[in-house]
Amino acid sequence: RLEEMNGLIKDLAESRQAAAVVVPPEEPDDLKLISGIGPVLEGKLNGAGITTYQQIAALTDDEVERLESDVINFSGRIHRDDWIGQAKTLYLKKYGKTI
């Protein structure tokens, strides 16, 4: 009976490992399609870990302030050029769903 239980536990462990879903890293989006982001700013954003429309669309006011002061060095640029709105539109166009 003990061997049967050990076999069941082993089978359960193996099935859980097989069922584990590995999420590949997101493909970077072409952030230069957002008006106001050129190659230099895209490089700075990528360096800060921002590579997708979804990340830009989800920026909070605190994150915007930090990016503008520490990364892109353009105060007010993100809201003035509506990067968040543009990112949402580009995400919908590319992936067919809204954020």
TIVOZA-15419 format. One record per residue: x, y, z of N, C-alpha, C in turn. Coordinates in steps of 0.2 Angstrom, whole numbers. Layout:
# TIVOZA-15419
VOGU / n.X / n.Y / n.Z / ca.X / ca.Y / ca.Z / c.X / c.Y / c.Z
VOGU / X / Y / Z / X / Y / Z / X / Y / Z .
...
//
This chain:
# TIVOZA-15419
VOGU / n.X / n.Y / n.Z / ca.X / ca.Y / ca.Z / c.X / c.Y / c.Z
VOGU / 4 / -6 / 0 / 0 / 0 / 0 / 4 / 6 / 0 .
VOGU / 10 / 6 / 4 / 15 / 12 / 4 / 18 / 13 / -3 .
VOGU / 19 / 8 / -6 / 22 / 9 / -13 / 17 / 12 / -18 .
VOGU / 11 / 10 / -17 / 6 / 13 / -21 / 5 / 20 / -20 .
VOGU / 5 / 22 / -13 / 5 / 29 / -12 / 11 / 33 / -14 .
VOGU / 17 / 31 / -14 / 23 / 34 / -16 / 22 / 35 / -24 .
VOGU / 19 / 30 / -27 / 18 / 31 / -34 / 13 / 36 / -36 .
VOGU / 8 / 37 / -32 / 3 / 42 / -33 / 6 / 49 / -32 .
VOGU / 10 / 49 / -27 / 13 / 56 / -25 / 18 / 58 / -31 .
VOGU / 22 / 53 / -33 / 27 / 54 / -39 / 23 / 56 / -45 .
VOGU / 17 / 53 / -47 / 13 / 55 / -53 / 11 / 62 / -52 .
VOGU / 8 / 63 / -46 / 5 / 70 / -45 / 11 / 75 / -46 .
VOGU / 17 / 74 / -43 / 22 / 79 / -43 / 24 / 80 / -51 .
VOGU / 25 / 75 / -54 / 26 / 75 / -62 / 21 / 79 / -66 .
VOGU / 15 / 78 / -64 / 9 / 81 / -68 / 9 / 88 / -66 .
VOGU / 11 / 90 / -60 / 12 / 97 / -58 / 17 / 101 / -62 .
VOGU / 23 / 97 / -63 / 28 / 100 / -66 / 27 / 101 / -74 .
VOGU / 23 / 96 / -76 / 21 / 97 / -83 / 16 / 102 / -85 .
VOGU / 12 / 103 / -79 / 7 / 108 / -80 / 9 / 116 / -79 .
VOGU / 15 / 116 / -76 / 18 / 123 / -75 / 19 / 127 / -81 .
VOGU / 16 / 133 / -82 / 16 / 137 / -88 / 22 / 141 / -87 .
VOGU / 26 / 141 / -92 / 32 / 146 / -92 / 30 / 151 / -97 .
VOGU / 30 / 158 / -94 / 28 / 163 / -98 / 34 / 166 / -101 .
VOGU / 35 / 166 / -108 / 41 / 169 / -111 / 41 / 177 / -109 .
VOGU / 47 / 180 / -109 / 47 / 187 / -108 / 43 / 191 / -114 .
VOGU / 40 / 196 / -113 / 37 / 200 / -118 / 42 / 202 / -123 .
VOGU / 39 / 202 / -129 / 43 / 205 / -135 / 43 / 212 / -134 .
VOGU / 48 / 216 / -135 / 48 / 223 / -135 / 44 / 226 / -141 .
VOGU / 41 / 231 / -139 / 37 / 235 / -144 / 41 / 240 / -147 .
VOGU / 39 / 243 / -153 / 43 / 248 / -156 / 40 / 255 / -153 .
VOGU / 44 / 257 / -147 / 41 / 263 / -144 / 42 / 269 / -148 .
VOGU / 46 / 269 / -153 / 47 / 275 / -157 / 40 / 276 / -161 .
VOGU / 36 / 272 / -161 / 29 / 273 / -164 / 25 / 278 / -160 .
VOGU / 27 / 279 / -154 / 24 / 284 / -150 / 27 / 291 / -151 .
VOGU / 22 / 296 / -153 / 25 / 302 / -155 / 28 / 305 / -149 .
VOGU / 34 / 308 / -150 / 38 / 311 / -144 / 44 / 306 / -142 .
VOGU / 44 / 300 / -144 / 49 / 295 / -143 / 53 / 293 / -149 .
VOGU / 59 / 296 / -149 / 64 / 294 / -154 / 69 / 289 / -152 .
VOGU / 74 / 287 / -156 / 78 / 282 / -154 / 82 / 283 / -148 .
VOGU / 84 / 289 / -146 / 87 / 291 / -140 / 83 / 289 / -134 .
VOGU / 77 / 292 / -134 / 72 / 291 / -128 / 70 / 284 / -128 .
VOGU / 69 / 280 / -133 / 68 / 273 / -133 / 73 / 269 / -129 .
VOGU / 80 / 271 / -131 / 85 / 268 / -128 / 85 / 269 / -120 .
VOGU / 84 / 275 / -118 / 84 / 277 / -111 / 78 / 273 / -108 .
VOGU / 72 / 273 / -111 / 67 / 269 / -108 / 68 / 262 / -107 .
VOGU / 71 / 259 / -113 / 73 / 252 / -113 / 78 / 251 / -107 .
VOGU / 83 / 255 / -106 / 88 / 255 / -101 / 85 / 255 / -94 .
VOGU / 79 / 258 / -93 / 75 / 258 / -87 / 71 / 252 / -86 .
VOGU / 71 / 248 / -91 / 66 / 242 / -91 / 60 / 243 / -94 .
VOGU / 58 / 248 / -98 / 52 / 249 / -101 / 53 / 248 / -108 .
VOGU / 50 / 242 / -111 / 50 / 240 / -117 / 44 / 239 / -121 .
VOGU / 38 / 240 / -118 / 32 / 238 / -121 / 27 / 244 / -120 .
VOGU / 22 / 243 / -124 / 16 / 248 / -124 / 12 / 247 / -118 .
VOGU / 12 / 241 / -115 / 8 / 240 / -109 / 11 / 243 / -103 .
VOGU / 18 / 243 / -103 / 21 / 246 / -97 / 20 / 254 / -97 .
VOGU / 20 / 257 / -103 / 19 / 264 / -104 / 12 / 265 / -102 .
VOGU / 7 / 262 / -104 / 0 / 263 / -103 / -2 / 262 / -96 .
VOGU / 2 / 258 / -92 / 1 / 257 / -85 / 5 / 262 / -80 .
VOGU / 8 / 267 / -83 / 12 / 271 / -79 / 8 / 275 / -74 .
VOGU / 10 / 275 / -68 / 6 / 280 / -63 / 9 / 287 / -63 .
VOGU / 6 / 291 / -60 / 9 / 298 / -59 / 16 / 298 / -56 .
VOGU / 17 / 294 / -51 / 23 / 294 / -48 / 29 / 291 / -52 .
VOGU / 27 / 286 / -56 / 32 / 283 / -61 / 33 / 288 / -66 .
VOGU / 28 / 292 / -69 / 29 / 297 / -74 / 34 / 302 / -71 .
VOGU / 33 / 304 / -65 / 37 / 310 / -62 / 45 / 307 / -62 .
VOGU / 45 / 301 / -59 / 52 / 298 / -59 / 55 / 297 / -65 .
VOGU / 52 / 295 / -70 / 55 / 294 / -77 / 57 / 301 / -80 .
VOGU / 52 / 306 / -79 / 54 / 312 / -82 / 60 / 315 / -79 .
VOGU / 61 / 314 / -72 / 66 / 317 / -69 / 73 / 313 / -69 .
VOGU / 72 / 307 / -69 / 78 / 302 / -68 / 80 / 299 / -75 .
VOGU / 76 / 298 / -80 / 77 / 294 / -85 / 78 / 299 / -92 .
VOGU / 72 / 302 / -93 / 72 / 305 / -100 / 73 / 313 / -99 .
VOGU / 73 / 315 / -93 / 75 / 322 / -92 / 71 / 327 / -96 .
VOGU / 65 / 326 / -97 / 60 / 331 / -100 / 54 / 331 / -96 .
VOGU / 54 / 336 / -91 / 48 / 337 / -87 / 42 / 339 / -91 .
VOGU / 36 / 335 / -89 / 30 / 336 / -92 / 29 / 333 / -99 .
VOGU / 34 / 330 / -102 / 34 / 327 / -109 / 29 / 321 / -109 .
VOGU / 29 / 317 / -105 / 25 / 311 / -105 / 17 / 313 / -106 .
VOGU / 15 / 317 / -101 / 8 / 319 / -102 / 7 / 324 / -107 .
VOGU / 11 / 328 / -109 / 10 / 333 / -114 / 9 / 330 / -121 .
VOGU / 13 / 324 / -122 / 13 / 321 / -128 / 8 / 315 / -128 .
VOGU / 5 / 314 / -122 / 0 / 308 / -121 / 3 / 302 / -123 .
VOGU / 9 / 300 / -120 / 12 / 294 / -121 / 7 / 288 / -119 .
VOGU / 4 / 289 / -113 / 0 / 284 / -111 / -6 / 282 / -115 .
VOGU / -9 / 287 / -118 / -15 / 286 / -122 / -13 / 283 / -129 .
VOGU / -7 / 286 / -131 / -4 / 283 / -138 / -2 / 275 / -137 .
VOGU / 0 / 274 / -131 / 2 / 267 / -130 / -4 / 262 / -129 .
VOGU / -9 / 265 / -126 / -15 / 261 / -126 / -18 / 260 / -133 .
VOGU / -18 / 265 / -137 / -20 / 264 / -144 / -16 / 259 / -148 .
VOGU / -9 / 260 / -148 / -5 / 256 / -151 / -5 / 248 / -149 .
VOGU / -7 / 247 / -142 / -7 / 241 / -140 / -14 / 238 / -143 .
VOGU / -19 / 241 / -143 / -25 / 239 / -146 / -24 / 237 / -153 .
VOGU / -21 / 241 / -157 / -20 / 240 / -164 / -16 / 234 / -165 .
VOGU / -10 / 233 / -161 / -6 / 228 / -162 / -9 / 221 / -159 .
VOGU / -12 / 221 / -153 / -14 / 215 / -150 / -21 / 214 / -150 .
VOGU / -25 / 218 / -153 / -32 / 217 / -153 / -36 / 217 / -147 .
VOGU / -33 / 220 / -141 / -37 / 220 / -135 / -35 / 227 / -131 .
VOGU / -39 / 229 / -127 / -38 / 235 / -123 / -34 / 234 / -117 .
VOGU / -31 / 239 / -114 / -28 / 238 / -108 / -32 / 241 / -103 .
//
